[in-house]
Amino acid sequence: MGSKLLGWIVSMAMIFGLTLLFLPEGYAMLITWFNPVFGLNLTVILTELYALFGPYNDLTHISILIGAALVGGLIAGTGKGGIAVAISTLSFGFLLMIGFGVLSVFTVMGNPTVQAQLMSLVTSPPLGVDIFAILSAPVIGGFVDSLITFILSGFSGGLDISTLISGVGQPILTALIVNVIIALIMGAIGGKIGGYILPKKEKLTKTVEKTSPSPLEPMFKPDEGVSV
């Protein structure tokens, strides 16, 4: 249980930290743009979003996913433990994304002052923000376009959910399935490798302990004399 928990913590830290470090340009610009309104919430949402739904042709994203799942499995020490670590890591990331997303929605929809601030940001992006880079960013491009239209309508225009699903739903679903499969396979492989290495390490340690004299063991036993 302890090794699985440690594997989950390390795996979560690797995925979140490395994904945040290597976020695509459009994501980083979106965080900079709307940080005055959403703050840390948006950073967590976009980081976990890309960790879960990032395209499988992004080698950096896939490398992070493989590395985190492999290390988590190694620490877990068994194939089943590695799979459990992978599932819990992805599930917790999804819950984080949903939780912070719901919190952000309630923050905006229940506060006219925040709505006005958000509309002001949409109509006057800060310097250095490339709208084209944001709208062409993987996964979020179509969502951002619809959300900007919704905000400019005064939060009353409604979101065309069916258009969003048909436009970006299939690629996102495909990416999610591929990412989950990769994480499960690498978690299982890491667990198998960990299960093979750890027993050998423990066996070697015990052998060394048996053959090495204790530093507290006396040089002469009480019934032994010293010959001159």
Helices and strands as residue ranges (DSSP letters): H 2-21, H 25-38, H 40-53, H 59-76, H 79-109, H 112-123, H 131-135, H 141-152, H 161-164, I 165-169, H 170-211
